[in-house]
Amino acid sequence: MTTPPGFEWDAAMSARCETEYGFSFSDLVHVFEDEEFDYLRLGPLDHEGEPRYVAIGRLAWGTIVAVVYTMRLGRRRIIWVRPARKKERALFTAQLGG
């Protein structure tokens, strides 16, 4: 699969995510494409001198996820994703006013 413009990731990590959670990194692009910026961004957090962010958002079919990413050369580099924890889901829902 071709990585969409503005994004990059490690194909092996995407495959691992698909095995563990049933979705790949390509499914995460939807989180960032929402016109109303409907995701909660936390960070930056320092990881060995690199700023990393956590975006809490909703996949196209409704699952709320926490996406760890960094910005490299103008592209979002997806590091990892997992289903959002209860507290993260509550923060996300509160941000949306629900």
Phi, psi and omega per residue, in radians:
M1 nan 2.453 3.120
T2 -1.430 2.358 3.105
T3 -1.292 2.304 -3.129
P4 -1.111 2.662 3.094
P5 -0.979 2.446 3.118
G6 1.543 0.003 -3.116
F7 -2.303 2.743 2.962
E8 -2.698 2.709 3.091
W9 -2.903 2.917 3.092
D10 -1.482 2.162 -3.089
A11 -1.069 -0.637 3.137
A12 -1.163 -0.668 3.114
M13 -1.193 -0.654 3.090
S14 -1.099 -0.760 3.114
A15 -1.110 -0.687 3.107
R16 -1.102 -0.740 3.104
C17 -1.057 -0.746 -3.139
E18 -1.103 -0.680 3.104
T19 -1.149 -0.765 -3.069
E20 -1.344 -0.675 -2.980
Y21 -2.106 -0.196 3.111
G22 1.554 0.176 3.049
F23 -2.523 2.668 -3.113
S24 -1.826 3.025 3.138
F25 -1.080 -0.524 3.128
S26 -1.096 -0.470 3.081
D27 -1.210 -0.333 -3.080
L28 -1.363 -0.336 -3.106
V29 -0.962 -0.604 3.133
H30 -0.994 -0.638 -3.130
V31 -0.993 -0.689 -3.047
F32 -1.603 -0.196 -3.085
E33 -1.609 -0.019 -3.139
D34 -1.105 2.192 -3.080
E35 -1.062 -0.483 -3.092
E36 -1.653 0.215 3.115
F37 0.967 0.790 -3.074
D38 -1.458 0.951 2.950
Y39 -2.443 2.689 -3.129
L40 -1.711 2.162 -3.134
R41 -1.851 2.227 3.092
L42 -1.987 2.466 3.106
G43 2.074 -3.053 0.279
P44 -1.424 2.593 3.018
L45 -1.925 2.479 -3.116
D46 -1.504 2.241 3.051
H47 -2.245 1.704 -3.136
E48 0.917 0.767 3.090
G49 1.509 -0.049 3.128
E50 -1.880 2.231 3.090
P51 -1.264 2.287 3.097
R52 -2.157 2.615 -3.105
Y53 -2.169 2.747 3.002
V54 -2.095 2.137 3.058
A55 -1.863 2.196 3.082
I56 -1.843 2.072 -3.079
G57 -2.688 -3.115 -3.045
R58 -1.917 2.316 3.030
L59 -1.275 2.924 -3.073
A60 -0.969 -0.562 -3.105
W61 -1.686 0.120 2.987
G62 1.876 -0.267 3.127
T63 -1.135 2.283 3.100
I64 -1.583 2.244 -3.068
V65 -2.218 2.789 2.994
A66 -1.946 2.083 -3.073
V67 -1.922 2.117 3.057
V68 -1.623 2.219 -3.125
Y69 -2.610 2.923 3.034
T70 -2.394 2.880 3.078
M71 -1.790 2.207 3.102
R72 -2.341 2.073 3.097
L73 0.898 0.746 3.089
G74 1.362 0.135 3.119
R75 -2.095 2.570 3.014
R76 -1.388 2.093 3.055
R77 -1.723 1.946 3.139
I78 -1.343 2.187 -3.124
I79 -1.659 -0.887 -3.123
W80 -2.837 2.836 3.080
V81 -2.537 2.697 3.067
R82 -2.724 2.809 3.020
P83 -1.030 2.449 -3.116
A84 -1.151 2.538 3.070
R85 -1.329 2.884 -3.085
K86 -0.941 -0.810 -3.125
K87 -1.134 -0.673 3.120
E88 -1.163 -0.706 3.091
R89 -1.092 -0.693 3.123
A90 -1.136 -0.734 3.094
L91 -1.080 -0.764 -3.141
F92 -1.093 -0.827 3.141
T93 -1.096 -0.702 3.117
A94 -1.113 -0.669 3.128
Q95 -1.087 -0.631 -3.124
L96 -1.418 -0.036 3.107
G97 1.406 0.399 -3.098
G98 -2.048 nan nan
